[in-house]
Amino acid sequence: MIPKSTPVALIRHGPTEWNAERRIQGTVDTPLSEMGREWVSTWRLPDELAGFQWFVSPRRRAQETARLLGVTEAEVDPRLAEMAWGEWEGRRIEDLRAEFGDLMTANEGKGLDFRPPKGESPRDVQARLSSWFREVAESGRPTAAVAHAGVIRAAFALASGWDMTGKPPVKLRDGMAHLFRVGDGGVLSIDRLNISLEPG
């Protein structure tokens, strides 16, 4: 007997000005850039997501993306918000590495337990996501969400066992849907990654 599982698709928001400047956004409520809006306007949802219930992060960049995708009814869920980077929001990773040197290297080497000052760790993000995945599993309804890179990476780590040290075994590309399946108890597995949203 095949165990019951529910499909869950995750999509990252479109680009912002801070993305272009390589600044850490975290909890900062940045909107899409003009270029971001133009690009997202070309995206089309895959037919396989038809009939899915939708959720969205509370951040404007995710909500704008959902609207441009034609998603008119999406429940806002704070568990889908980007990882909080605390004191490092607005900074650039390369500048932090230059400033903190070996301390930054050691922190990044913690993988799932990497933590910015007064911020969250990826493991914290996984904890809040896990409760959301359990609720999706209990509902049994195919589900999609517009969220953030940190959220999608945390979900991928949950599903694959990647400890977030070094590069991920699969590059999670922007402008794509990433399809997972969630089973009883919220156990997550990978279905298909990098499903293009660009027509043709």
N, C-alpha and C positions, 0 to 999 in steps of 0.2 A: 504494500500500500504506500503510495507517494504521500509524504507529509504535506499538510496544507501550508501554503505560504501566500503572501499578499504582495503584489508589485508596488514598489515605491520608487518614484523618479525624482532626482534632485537636479536643479538647474541653477547655475551661478548667475547673479545679476550681471547686467552689462557694464561697460567701463565708465569710470568717473574721472574727474580731473586728478584726483589723488592717485588713482591707478596709474595714470600717465606719468605722474611725478614720482611714482614708486614709494608713496607715503603709506604708512600703516593706518588703516581706517578704524578697525575695531568697532567701538560703540559710536564713533562720530557719524552723524546722520547726513552723509554726503549724498547729493542727488546724482543721477546720471549726467555725464557730459553731453554736449551737443553731438559729438561723434558717437558716443554710446547710444544715444537715442536713435540716431540714424541707423546704426548697425542692428540694434535689437528690432527695429521696425522691419528688417528684412527676414527675421527669423520666423519659422513656421513650426508649430508643434507636430511631432510625428503622429501618424494616424493611431498608433498603438496606445497613445495617451488619451484618446477619446473616452469620455465618460469618467475620467478620474476625478476624485474630489481634490480640491486645491487648498494649500496652506502657503503662507508667505511670512518671511521675517518682518519684524516691525520697522526695519530701516527703509528709508525712502527709496534708495537705489534698488532694493528688491521689489518694492511695491510698484515702482514705475515700470520695471521690467515685466512684471506680471500683467499690468494693464496693456503694455505694448504687445504682449503675446496674445491678447484677446481674452485673458482670464478676468472675468467680470465679478466672479464670486470666489473669494479666497479668504480663509480664516487666518487672521494674524496670530502667530504663536511666538512668544518670546524665546522659546527654546531653540528656535531656528536662527536667532541673531548671531552675528559674527562673534568670534572669540574676543573677549575684552583684553586689550593690550595695556591697560592702565597708563602709567607714566610715559609709555613709549608711543602712544597714539600721535600721529602726525610726523613721526620720525621716519627715517629710511634705514632699512636693515644694514646697508653697507656702512652708513655713518655710525650705527651702534657697534658694529664689528670693529671699526677703526677706533672708536672711543674706549670700548671696554676690553678689547683684545682677548686674552686668554679666559677672562671671566665670561665673556659672551660665548666663546667656543665651548666652554664647559656647560653653560646653560643650554645651548642648542643641542649639545650631546646627550641631554637628558631625554630627548624625544618626546614621548607622551607627557612627561613631567616638566618640560620646559615652561617657565613661567616668567612673564615680564613683571616688573615691580607694580604691585597693586592691581595685577591683571589675573586672567584665568590661565590654566594650562589646557592643552588639548584633551587631557583626561577629564577635566571638568566639563568641557564641551561634550565629550562622549557621554558623561553621566546624565546631562540634561536631555541629550538626544535620545538616549536609551529609553527614557520614560515616554518620549513621543513615539518611538518605534513600537513600544509595547501597546500603546493605545491604538496605533494603526493596525497592529496584528489582531487586537481584540475586535476592532470594527469589521475587519475582513474586506474593507473597501479599497480598491486600487487608488493610490494616493500619489500626488505630485506636489512639489514645493519649490518655490524660488527662494534661494538662500545665498550662501557665501562660500568662498574658497575654503576657509577654515572649517566650516561645517561639513562640506563635502569630503575634505581630507580626513576629518575625524570619522565620518561614516565609513569611508573606504578602509581606514585602519581597523575599525570594528569588524568589518566584513572579511578582511584579508589577513588579519593578524600582524600587519606591519606595525612596528613599534615607533615609527616616525623618526628614526635615526637615519640619516642619509636621504637620498632621493627615493621617492615612492617607486615601487616596482612597475607601475604603469603611470604614464603622464596623464593627468586629468586636465583635459583641454577646455578652454572657454568656448562659448557658443555651442555647447553640447548638452545633451541630457545624459544623466548617468542613472542606469536602472539597476535597482537592487531588489531583493525579495526578503521579506521579513516573516519569520515563522513563529511558532508558539513561543511565548515568553519574550518576544522581541529579538530573537536571534536573527542577525542580519547576514545575508550572503549576496555575492555579486551575480547579477544576471548579465548585463551588457553595459560597457562603459563607452563614452565618447560617441554618442548617437547624434549626428549632426542636426542642427536646427536650421541650417541654411538650405534653401531649396536648390534642387538640381544637383 
